[in-house]
Amino acid sequence: MKILFTGGGTGGHFYPIVAVAEAVREKVKERKIFSPKLYYMAPTPYNQHSLFENGVEFVSIQSGKFRRYFSILNFSDFFKTIWGCLVALVRMYFIYPDVVFSKGGYGAFPSVIAAGILNIPVIIHESDSRPGIVNRLSGMYAQKIALSYPEAASYFKHKDRIAITGNPIRTEITQPLSNGANEFLNLESNIPVVVILGGSQGSQIINDIIMAALPELLNTFQVIHQTGRNNFDEIKTTSSFVLKDHQYSYRYHPFDYLGELALRMSAGVASVIVSRAGSTIFEIAAWGVPSIIIPLPNSISHDQAANALAYGRTGAASVIEENNLSAHVLIEEIARISNSAEINGQMREKAKSFARLDSASVVADALLDLALSHEK
């Protein structure tokens, strides 16, 4: 049996694939079937170590991006995508997997086209409430369509193939840690903690707002701030200036990037998490932590505002759009959520209700069922 994974070149595409690969490995033990050979076909391996840990072989292809704005690169990327489809077709023919699992994104397009031509079953998963172009196209012939948000169902024609599964998350990431977190992160015991997650690349706008809010925020809260690797030096310099002579400057803890252990410990002690509206929403929900979601504007991302509003409607999060964001507004909202045990408790329950911790397992079962039927 062979299973091929594919997805665009972001962590939002890649890490759910890793979660499903982990679940497949567990399911074959549970169901007492032979372990399948696993492949990942994409322009880059993204995280070679994660692939190796899960026994996934990387298969390189090319693919151009689909831009919604005018760019001369759209012309060259069109031919790159055509070439990528031809390479994917040849390489998939020699692998000939029993099923293809696609997370969408530009990097998945050649693989799903090749699977369609070779009549290989396809399962797609959409993390956003507004599906991307590749998943919309793939949905026309995919055997199964897994969705994180019910709102995304309206974009697909074949309703009988749809299942609302939530977003696959790696098992360890779903488990926040509080034991030893104060020592590990150098925190005080009885001061509430605000965690700022601007994504792995950080967010310049959120970083700027946090710098403006820090002097007042640190009077009441400790702040763990993931700045993004490219922004870390600038934030260290700015925060040193902003917090000069501030009596609680030691309550500010900037990180260029929160690794898995630091992230789980931050989640374990957080009163409130401030985040963008990507796939991190599902990790926040799994942790059961109240959140303030600041989506990218529609001019940059067509899906984040929709994701944020869909999650906000559950009552698990407060949504602040960028054009309404200021240091004062953010401080007031953090205080409102953190200082009320009733509000904080209700939001935690709503977050846990939204989370689907069995998502990777459900998708893995569907993959194995389809692969076994195709193998026969």
Number of C-alpha atoms within 10 A of each C-alpha: 17 18 22 26 30 28 31 24 18 12 17 17 23 22 20 22 25 23 23 26 25 20 23 26 17 15 18 16 11 9 10 9 12 10 14 18 14 20 21 25 27 27 22 18 17 17 12 12 11 14 20 11 10 15 16 21 17 21 19 15 23 23 24 22 17 17 11 11 8 8 9 8 12 16 11 12 17 15 13 16 21 16 17 23 22 17 18 27 23 12 17 20 15 9 15 19 24 24 27 28 26 30 25 27 22 23 29 29 30 28 32 32 18 21 24 17 11 14 13 20 22 26 24 26 29 27 26 24 25 20 25 18 14 23 24 18 16 22 25 12 17 24 18 23 27 26 23 24 22 16 16 20 21 12 15 17 13 16 12 9 14 21 18 18 24 24 30 28 27 21 14 11 18 19 15 23 18 15 11 10 19 15 10 13 13 13 20 14 11 8 14 17 26 25 23 25 25 24 19 16 15 22 19 15 14 22 22 14 17 21 18 17 18 23 19 14 24 21 14 14 22 25 24 23 25 26 28 23 13 15 17 19 13 12 22 16 10 15 19 13 12 16 17 12 9 15 11 18 18 14 21 22 16 19 18 19 21 20 11 11 15 17 18 22 22 27 28 20 21 24 24 25 23 23 24 25 26 23 22 18 21 25 24 26 26 23 22 24 26 30 31 23 26 23 24 20 14 11 8 10 14 18 20 23 24 19 25 27 19 18 24 19 12 14 18 27 28 21 23 20 14 13 7 9 14 17 17 14 13 19 16 12 17 22 15 13 22 21 13 11 11 11 15 19 17 15 23 24 16 21 27 19 14 18 22 20 21 16 23 26 21 20 28 24 17 16 22 22 13 19 22 15 11 14 12 6
